[in-house]
Amino acid sequence: MAADAARVARIVNETVAERSEHLDLSNCKLTSFPVALFRMMENVVGNIHFVSLQNNELKFIAGDFMINFSQLQEMPLENLNSMPSLKLLNLKSNPLNIGSQFAGQMEIKFELLVSAE
């Protein structure tokens, strides 16, 4: 567990040092997004346009994540069907069009809530 935390810290430190637009926390065994990372990244969080949290053990993503990363342009949510316990994906109040890129590309085995147009 300490090695996983050290890996996350290293990735975040590199992102800050390079002032990168990408934050890739894939395969870090995260169960949630550590709020302390926002403090570490306060000078660059507004520049980050891509965050990957793929292949983690996420149970939830707190509202602080959405507030701090409001400028995101891409956040992969691949392999949702590999989450057998997922019952609801709430995307209401988001600027999404159900006919956009993701619709029809997979068999949805959970309830998908989007805003009506």
C-alpha angles and dihedrals in degrees: 000000000000089000090054092050090048090051091052091048091049092050092048092046090051091048090052094044093049093039085227125185089216129073112186112187094160118147095013097126091240117170091187137357106274108241090209088069090070089063091049091050101037093120095050107027091097091057096053112105100166128049124176120195095164123147096019130122096248117172095178143345113229124227089249088070092058093045095049095043098041090132095060115136098183136023115165115225097180124159097027088149088062088067101083093180094055107113102162137026108188112201096159118140091027126118094249131135114211088218092057131107100301101045114100095010095101141021104257111221095179137056112276115200118196132162116268114242 
